[in-house]
């Protein structure tokens, strides 16, 4: 299953926290044109180059 399988043009907030993600492929969020906030805390991501641009990213509370 891929994000392209769904109509997510109006998705504004995506919570991927606590999923033990290790990698997100570059461009994987490119079709989420309305995305404003992305939550990624409690994952094992080390590199987000080419993945994120133009929205707020949260890695946890401060």
Order of alpha helices (4+ residues) and beta strands (2+ residues): beta-beta-beta
